[in-house]
Amino acid sequence: MTSQHETNEAPFRHRFVVNDPRIAYLDGNSLGRLPQATKDRIQQVVSQEWGEDLIGSWNRSWLPIAKRIGDKIASLIGASPGEVMVCDSTSINLYKAAWALLQRRGNRKTIVTDAANFPTDLYILDGLRQQLGSDLRLEPLVLDQSDHSQVNRALADAINDDTALVCLSHVNYKTGYAFDLPGVTELAHGKEAPILWDLSHSVGAIPLDLGNAQVDAAVGCTYKYLNGGPGAPAFIMIRGDLIRELSNPIPGWFGAANPFQFGAIYEPASGIERFAIGTPPILSLAAIEPGVDLTCEAGMMMLRQRGWGLMQQFFQLYDERLQSLGFRLETPRHQDSAGSHVSLSHKDAWQITQDLIHTYRVVPDFRGPDIIRFGITPLYTLASEVEQAAFAMEASVTQGTFRSHPKQARGVT
Ligand SMILES: Cc1ncc(COP(=O)(O)O)c(C=O)c1O
């Protein structure tokens, strides 16, 4: 186990903006901190590239950004250069990738997913079911997400010759359960079904090897562990040998082979660019790169090792101080089956969350009806922040300070 001394020295923390060190910010799994270098990069894009160079910046610096960052993200997830690009939102990329894979479904009729998947994933899959034809069925499985053997068994029962697509989030946004990505991918491929992973809660937090697992497609957010900024564009990954076989349901000009020839007939780009749609949002796109660069510099192995040390510290504090106070640990304790956030349920979770923020300077988030989520962002989370969170929960409940907050959940956390 990594010692507290080690985990209290986050070697990359000084590369981020930390205005008030008294605040324990444990919400980097929702919105990552601002990298120092992003301020300079944005300043450069706005003042120089936009302000002075204007349209010339497209050729000089803007056009290659989406693929360049895509290649860097590819290195973080074990994909190859040319398999990833940054564009649109995770929701839109999920739609494009799922639609593309479903075009090849033949007579297969079932989309297998997790009933506890993130809502946008469920909505999009159900939307596709409605749009693509009455023959399709969505099968959201209710899985006991505590260990791989149970989950894999349930998936092995559900995936069969009728499966048109398996679509799962690698790490569950609520519980923090991490699916056995290589094992489940193999299960799907064993039945010749394609698999699409949503990596929003794992990219930048845990090492991934999509290439080795032969994953067909993946999508994910850049504003969480990659620290790309609020609403930053997402990424899409398509396995190299599939790119030319799959098409984009929204054939926009930026996905065309030669956008600046302005041809009347759409001809898709031969590479991953075919999954682009329209003009990339350069300011948001440029803001992603410094966070991705920091993650590449740190390396996923080091980050996971540090992050897991902090997770273990949290589990231990839960055992010693919180378990007896009505908190329940929802996150698996095994490294193979946990992402990088700790979720505790409590019947007064909303009020405790408010109390942590307003009384104890601890920022987690709340996921209804009863979960408090603590993101461990290995680039900058400190052991002292984990301790502050656990002590604050203990104090909030034993001293009853949470009761001063309204019971009704409101707004974003
Ligand atoms: C698993 C997962 N997928 C997708 C999203 C969000 O997608 P988008 O960026 O399109 O809002 C989230 C947001 O938290 C998420 O947790």
The ligand as an SDF file (V2000), in Angstrom:
LIG
                    3D

 16 16  0  0  0  0  0  0  0  0999 V2000
  -20.4640    7.6050  -18.2810 C   0  0  0  0  0  0  0  0  0  0  0  0
  -20.7910    8.9760  -18.8040 C   0  0  0  0  0  0  0  0  0  0  0  0
  -21.0750    9.1350  -20.1140 N   0  0  0  0  0  0  0  0  0  0  0  0
  -21.3580   10.3460  -20.6090 C   0  0  0  0  0  0  0  0  0  0  0  0
  -21.3810   11.4690  -19.8010 C   0  0  0  0  0  0  0  0  0  0  0  0
  -21.7260   12.8390  -20.2880 C   0  0  0  0  0  0  0  0  0  0  0  0
  -21.7350   13.0050  -21.6170 O   0  0  0  0  0  0  0  0  0  0  0  0
  -21.7480   14.4690  -22.2500 P   0  0  0  0  0  0  0  0  0  0  0  0
  -20.3910   15.0430  -22.1240 O   0  0  0  0  0  0  0  0  0  0  0  0
  -22.2270   14.2700  -23.6090 O   0  0  0  0  0  0  0  0  0  0  0  0
  -22.6910   15.3090  -21.4350 O   0  0  0  0  0  0  0  0  0  0  0  0
  -21.0840   11.3460  -18.4500 C   0  0  0  0  0  0  0  0  0  0  0  0
  -21.1180   12.5440  -17.5990 C   0  0  0  0  0  0  0  0  0  0  0  0
  -20.8670   12.5610  -16.4440 O   0  0  0  0  0  0  0  0  0  0  0  0
  -20.8100   10.0660  -17.9440 C   0  0  0  0  0  0  0  0  0  0  0  0
  -20.5380    9.9180  -16.6570 O   0  0  0  0  0  0  0  0  0  0  0  0
  1  2  1  0
  2  3  1  0
  2 15  2  0
  3  4  2  0
  4  5  1  0
  5  6  1  0
  5 12  2  0
  6  7  1  0
  7  8  1  0
  8  9  2  0
  8 10  1  0
  8 11  1  0
 12 13  1  0
 12 15  1  0
 13 14  2  0
 15 16  1  0
M  END
$$$$
